[in-house]
Amino acid sequence: MNIEYVLIRKRIKNLYIQIKDGKVIVKAPIRLSTEKIESMLKSKEAWIKKKINNVKETRDINLKEKDYIYILNNKVDIKYEYLNVSKIIVKLDEKKCIIYVPNGQVIDDELYKKIEIKLYNELKDIAVRYISQAMEKYIKMTSLTPKEIQVRRFKSIWGNCSSKKVIKINEKIIHYGIKQIEYVCLHEITHLKYMNHKKEFWSHIKKYMPDYKEAVKELK
C-alpha cells in the first residue's frame, strides 16, 4: 500500500474517500477492517492520484512553490531582475512576467507576499479586459443585460449573478483560456433569465455555446 492517508472512524455505514489540501482523508465504519479499507484505496488509486495532482496544479499564484503563472492557459515563466529601484516593479502581459527587485533586497516570505499582491493587481487589469470583451459578446448575442458587472477575486466560485442583476466574475479566470472566460460570462448572463440550473438554463447556454462542456472540463 503506497498511499498515505488519514483514517477517521465514525458510526457510518459506508466508506468515504476525500482529498483535502492534497491529503487523503478516509472516513470508515468503526468495525471495517484495515485490509478492506486499503483494498478499497488500492482500487481507487488512479482516481486518488489524479485528484491529488489536480490539487497540486492549482493555478493560483504561489511564488514560494512556483516560478511561473498561467495567463490565458499559457505557462508564463517569472523572471527576477535586480535593479537600482526603490520599490518592486512588475512588468506583466500575456507572454512575459518580469519582477524588478531593488538591489540588495532579500527575496523572503514577506517580499513574496508583496510581489504576489502586485502580480494580482496587474493580472486583474488583464482579466478586466478579457472579461469585458466576453461579456459584451454575449450581452449582444443574448440581448440580456446586467445592471452592473464586477470583477472580483473569489476562492471557490467562478462567478455570481444576484437577484438584483449584478454579475460578479472571478478575476482568477484569467489563468484559463478564452473559452473558459466566455463560458463563465455566458453562465452568469444566463442567470439573468434563469436563476436556477434546470434544463432550460443549460439549453440556453448550449444555444450560444454548443461545446460548453469542453470549457467546463478545464475548470473542474
N, C-alpha and C positions, 0 to 999 in steps of 0.2 A: 504494500500500500504506500504510494508515494505522494498522496495528497494530504497536506496538513489541514487540520480542521479543528474548530471549537465545538465541543459537544454539549448540548443543553438538553437534559432530560426533563420532560414535563408530562402531565397527565393528559396526553393526547392519544388519538388512535393511529395516526399516520406519521410518517417521517417526512420532514421538510428540509430542503437544502436552500440556503440563502447566501448570496455573495454580497458582502458589505465591506466597503473600503478595501477591496482586494482580498478579504479574508473569507474563508468558507465557514459558514455557521450551520451546524446541523442540529435541528430540534427533533428529538426522537422520543417515542414512548418509554416510560420508565423501565419496562421489562424487556425491551428489544435488545437482543444480544449484539455485542460489538462486531461479531462476524457478519451478521446480517446488515448492520449499518455500513460496514466497509465494503460489503458486496454491492450494496446499492450505490455507494460512492464510485466504485470501480465501473459500474455500468453507465454512470453519468460523467465519467472522467473527461471525455471530449467536450461536452457541454460546459462543464465546470471551468476547464482551462480557457475556453473561448470567452466566457463571461469575465474571468479574471483579466485576460488580455485586454478586453474592451474597457475595463475599469482603468487599467494602467495606461491605455492610449487616449485617455480623455484629452480633449483639445484645449482645455483651459490653459492659460499661461502659468507656467511653474518654472521659473528661471533656475531654481536650485537643482532641478532634475532634468531640464531640457535646455538645449541651446538652439532651439528652433520654435517657430509658431506656425500655425496653419492660417492662411488667409485665402479665402475663396477656394478651398480644397487644395491649395498649393503649400507644400512644406517649405517655409522660408527660413533660412539659416540666420541666426542672430550673431552679428559681429560686434566685438567690443574694440573701441579705439580710445587711447589716452590722448587728450589734447589740453592745451593751455586755456581751459574754460573754467568758469566759476561754478557752473551747475551742470547737471546731467542734461544732455540733448538727445532726443530720439528722432531719427530720420526713418520714416516708415512709409512704404507704399505696397502695392500688391506683389512686388517681386523682391524687395530687399528690406532689410532691417539693420540699421547701424546705431549702436549706442555709444555716444561720445561721453567719456568719463573724465572728470578733472584729474590732471596729473597728480600722482601720489595718493590718490583715493583708493582705499582698500575695498574691494567688492565683497562685502559681508552681507549677513542676513538683512540688516537694516537698509542697505543700499539696494538689495534685490527688491525689497518691498517698494521703495521709491520708484525704481525703474518699472516695475510691474504696473504701478498706478499710471505712470506716463504712457506706457505702452497701451493700456486700455483706453486712455483718453484719445490717443492717436487712432486706435482701431475703431473707436466709436465714430469718429469723423468719416472713416471709410464705410462703416456699416450704415450710417445715416444715408449716405449717397446711394448705395445699392438697394437699401430697403425702400427709399423714396421712389426709386425707379420701378421697383416691383409693385409697390402699392399703386402708383399711377397707372401702370399697365392694367392691373386687374380691376381697378375702380372704373376705368373706361370700358373694359370688356363686360363687366357685370352690371354696370350702372348702379352700384351700391357704394354709397359714400359715408365714411365715418365722420363724426363731428370733430374728432381730434386723433392724431397719430403721435405716439410717443415711442422713443427708442430708449429702452432701459436695460439694466443688467439683472437677470434673474438666475437663481441657482438651478431650478428644476423644471421650468416651463419655457417653451419657445415663444409663446405669445398669449395674449388675453384680449377678449372683447367684452366690455361691460354692457350692462343693460342701457347705459346712457350713450352707447355707440362710441365709446372711447377705445381705440385699439392701441395695445402696447406690444411691441416686438422686442424680443431679447437681442441685445446688441451682439451677443456671442455667436449668433447665427452666421456672422461674417467668417467664422472659422471654416464653414462649409461652403458648398458650391452655389452658383446662381440658381440652380434648380431647387435646392433646399430653401433658399431665401424666398423664392417665388411661391413655393408651396406653403410656407408658414404665413406669408402675407395673404394668399388666397384663402387659406384656412380661416384666418381671423375675419377677413372680409365676408366670408360665407356666413359667419355667425351674426352678421348684421341682419340676415334674413332668417336663419335657423339657429336658435340659441341652444341647440342640443346636438347630439351626434347620431341622429336617427338616419334612416335610409335616404330621406330627401336631402339631408346635409351632404352625404357622400356622393350622391348623384349629381348635386350641384358642382362639387369640386371636380368630379370626373368630366363633367361637361366642358370645363375650361382647362383642365389638365388631365387628359386621359391616362397618362402614365404616372400619376401622382404617387402610386405605391412604391415606385423606384426611388423617389425622393425620400419617402418615409423610412425606407430601409437604412439609409445613411444616418438618420437621426436617432435610431434606436441603439 
